[in-house]
Amino acid sequence: MIFSLTKSINDKAMPINVNLTPFLEEMVRQKVKSGLYTSASEVVREALRLMTEQDSLRKAKLDQLQKDIQDGMESGTASAWDAEEIKRSVRKRGTVTKAG
């Protein structure tokens, strides 16, 4: 299946052809056949919208990760700690909480 799309660049229409694998072609056909979409173009537009949404989410997660790393770097010098000592200390106090 080949889609011919039109894209406006500098107020000039530019056709775009998209070649799909047989698997993707069948997926598009099934989506239209199901009645969820009225045309193959609608399926492609929805797929591109979802991809844009996923890209935005991925960027937000990456931005947060970079911020968290920077915050960690600016939080001061790391200090050594002993997991067994921390466990003993918590057991002595009798206050165990689950992180979550």
C-alpha positions in Angstrom: 0.0 0.0 0.0 1.3 3.4 -0.9 -0.2 6.5 0.7 0.0 9.8 -1.1 0.0 12.6 1.4 0.1 16.3 0.8 2.3 18.5 2.9 2.4 22.3 2.7 5.9 23.7 2.6 6.2 27.4 2.1 2.5 27.5 1.0 3.4 24.9 -1.7 1.8 21.5 -1.6 4.3 18.6 -1.7 3.1 15.0 -2.1 4.6 12.4 0.2 4.5 8.7 -0.6 4.6 6.2 2.2 5.3 2.5 1.6 4.0 0.1 4.2 5.0 -3.4 4.9 2.3 -6.1 4.3 1.9 -6.3 8.1 1.3 -2.6 8.5 -0.9 -2.5 5.4 -3.1 -5.2 6.9 -3.2 -3.4 10.2 -4.4 -0.2 8.5 -7.0 -2.2 6.6 -8.3 -3.9 9.8 -8.5 -0.5 11.6 -10.7 0.9 8.8 -12.7 -2.3 8.5 -13.4 -2.2 12.3 -15.2 1.1 11.8 -12.9 2.9 14.2 -11.5 4.9 11.3 -13.2 6.0 8.1 -10.1 5.9 5.9 -6.5 4.8 5.8 -5.4 8.5 6.0 -7.2 8.8 9.3 -5.4 5.8 10.6 -2.0 7.3 9.6 -2.9 10.7 11.1 -3.8 9.0 14.4 -0.6 7.0 14.4 1.5 10.1 13.8 -0.4 12.0 16.5 0.3 9.1 19.0 3.9 9.1 17.9 4.2 12.8 18.6 2.5 12.3 22.0 5.0 9.5 22.8 7.9 11.6 21.7 6.8 14.4 24.0 6.4 12.0 26.9 9.9 10.5 26.2 11.4 14.0 26.2 9.7 14.9 29.5 11.1 11.8 31.1 14.6 12.5 29.8 14.4 16.1 30.9 13.4 14.9 34.4 16.2 12.3 34.5 18.7 15.0 33.5 17.3 17.3 36.2 17.5 14.5 38.8 21.1 13.8 37.8 22.0 17.5 38.1 20.3 17.8 41.5 22.2 14.7 42.7 25.5 16.2 41.4 24.8 19.5 43.3 23.6 17.8 46.5 27.1 17.5 47.9 29.8 14.9 48.3 28.7 11.3 48.5 29.4 9.5 51.7 30.0 5.8 52.3 27.3 3.8 54.0 27.0 0.3 55.3 23.7 -1.4 54.4 24.1 -3.9 57.3 24.6 -1.2 59.8 21.5 0.6 58.5 19.4 -2.6 58.8 20.6 -3.1 62.4 19.8 0.5 63.3 16.3 0.2 61.9 15.7 -3.1 63.6 16.8 -1.6 67.0 14.3 1.2 66.6 11.6 -1.2 65.5 10.5 1.1 62.8 10.4 -0.5 59.5 8.5 1.2 56.6 8.1 0.1 53.1 9.2 2.6 50.4 6.9 2.8 47.6 
